């Protein structure tokens, strides 16, 4: 069932409602206040054009051509040529969810009323979004300053009826798609081409979706850690609230609380309370310190991206109240670039510590469990190679976590001499996120297999709920099967909407 609509005003998007709007195909509309601001700034732009004022990108060329004055008769052609020439992307096309977020964020930025565009442009963008048309946007070609020029130009191609888009999963010419929805291709007016492509919407879309998924992944990592601790007969002593409070990082305190709730009442832990083991390995004992630091990073990145998606990021910006245009650099992606690199590094660490727990689970010398969690070791290899896969993904994440934001290549004949590379960083972050999802799924696969060997003892109320939810859908591995299929099945189970809800019914809210 389709959800109700959402009124855009330039200031009210969050990570959660943005992804909700896109994934649930919610219709959007523009607030009356935004309409008034847009009309006011556009009226000022038209006044300046009429009076032959020299304004970058409106009555002049772009980049190094900033000093070339454009005759009034060529202003519309200038904007169209800008879109055609800047549509220079290459590589794989970005996922539909990212393209739709880009379109949503561009509409939201323009709705602030500082871009000097016409209501016709805004209304056309909204109609395209509400129709479900997805512009086909190559993933490579942005250096993350002057905005995501190339990707946004490919988005703008759809608006003017050029290029290709996707409708209901089918690739179709944009002009045909627009015709099917009775939308006229837009004839860009002065400033409008530049307003469409000066912005950080591609890197913002990638980072927004990464933060959204990371919020869930962080919770799942805590659940996976609790299952591994049960399977490895670890101790929950290190999760004492008293211990966390003398080093009061918020994420660390929250994670330790999650673990205490998940492990409460564990019969497995009670069974080895007096075993003589003094303390666990870091990958178990330091879960709050590592997972908690990741939680804090995610929250930091959420604040950055929510500021960015509710900002005016093109150039020049029009300030109608004071009747001025200001040429500046709000399109520079440095805030997003740094956040994307930070998030990628933190998610890489989340995968790193998870793989170390998986390695302990399959190592009979460390775990006390059957080697490689195989019922009949030798004839069966069990989950030996699942750990190889986790190790491979961890290694790949290490490469992807090299920061993109420390690099810069000058462009436009050194007029644009420092670039953020934010789009590169945000795409890498998205890849690290997806790799880490698979690493965590592998830990779940090994941990529940390890817990099987402790039955009939039950685990903590939260970890037991996770264990039983999984085992109702996926039986114990008694003999070798295609491991990649098992990993894929586990990935679907833990990322299904019902999994965390079921666990939280028993453990309380996981933060």
C-alpha positions, 0 to 999 in steps of 0.5 A: 500500500502506498504511503501518504505524500510528503511536503518538501520545504528545503529543511525537513529531510532526514536520513530516515524519511529520505530513504522512506520516500524513495523506497516506498514511492511516496509522492512529494509536493512543494510547500507554499512557502517554498513556492513564494521564495522560488518566485521571488528569486526568479523575478530578481534573476529576470530583472538582472537579465533584462538589465544586462548585468554580468552574473557568472553562469547566467550571462557568462560562460562557465569555469575558465569561460567565466569572462565570456559574456553571452548575448541574451539571445543565446542564454537558453542555448547556453544552459542546454549546451552546459547539460550536453557538454557536462554529461560526460560520465562513464562506468556502471550506472548507479543503483536506482535508489541512489538516482532517486535520492539524487533527484529528491535532494536536488528538488529539496535544495532548489526549494530553498529558493536561493537558486533563481529557477522557475516554478516550471523547472521545480514542477517538472522535477517533482512530476518526474520523481512522482512518476517513478522515472529513474534517470540513468546516471553513470557512476564515474566522472565527478571530482566532487567540486563545482558539485557532482557536475557530470552525474547531475548533468546525466540526471538533467538529460532526462529533464530535457528529454535527452538520454535514457532512463528506467521505467518499471525496470525497463530502459527507455529513451527519456523523451519517450518516458516523459511523453508516456507520463504526459510531461513536456521536456523542459526548455531550460531558462537562464541559470537553470542548467547550472542550478541543476548540476551545481550540487553535491547530490550524488555523493550525498545520496550514496552517503545518506543510504550508507548511513541509513543501512549502517544504523541497522548494521551496527545493531546487527553487529551487536547481536552477532557479537552476542551470539559469538560470545555464547558460542565461544563461552565468553564472559559478559563481565567486560560489559559492566555499566560501571566499567563503561561509565569511567570512559563515557563515550556514548556509543560504548555505553550504548553497545555494552547495554545492548550486549547485557540485554541480549545476554541476560539470563544465559544458561550457557554463560552460567554453565562456565562461570567458574571455568578459570578463564580470566578474560576473553580475547579483544574481539569479544572483550572489546566489542563495546569499545569497537562497536561503540566507536562505530556507532558514534561515527555513524551519528556524526556522519548522520549530522553531516549528511542531514545538514547537507541535504537541506542546504543550497549548494549551487552557484551563484546563489540568489538572495532576494531579500537583499537583492544580491547574487553571491558567487561562492563555493557551496558546491564543494563536497569537502564536508561530505567527502570527509564524512564518507571517508570516516564512515568507510573506515569505521565500517571497515573496522566493524567488519574487521572485528567481526571476521576475527570472531568468525576466525575464532569460531572455526578454529577448534584450538581456540573455540573448543568447538568441532573444527570448522564447525563440521559434524564429521570433520574430514569428510565435511569441511564445514564452514572453513571457507566461509571464513576465507570469504570474510577475510577476503572482504575485510582485505578489500575493505582495507583497500577501499578505506584509503581516504579519497578526500586527501587527493585532489586533481585540478580541473578547468585549466586550474580555475577549479584547483582543489577538488574534494573527490567526495563522489569517489569517497561516497561510492567507496563507502557504499561498497565497504558497507555492502562488504561489511553486511556480508562479513556480519552475515558470515559471523551469524552463520558460524555463531549459530552453528557453534551455539548448536553444540551447546544445546540443550543449554539456552543462551540469553533472552536476546541472543536466544531470540536471534538464534531461534528466529534463524533456526526456524528458517535455516537448519543446522549444517550437518553436512556440506552444502554450497556455502555461498547459498548459505551465506546469501540465505543468512544475509536475507534472514538477518536483514529482513524487517522482522529479524531485529523486531523479533529480537527486540521483543525479548531483549528490549530496544537495541540502539 
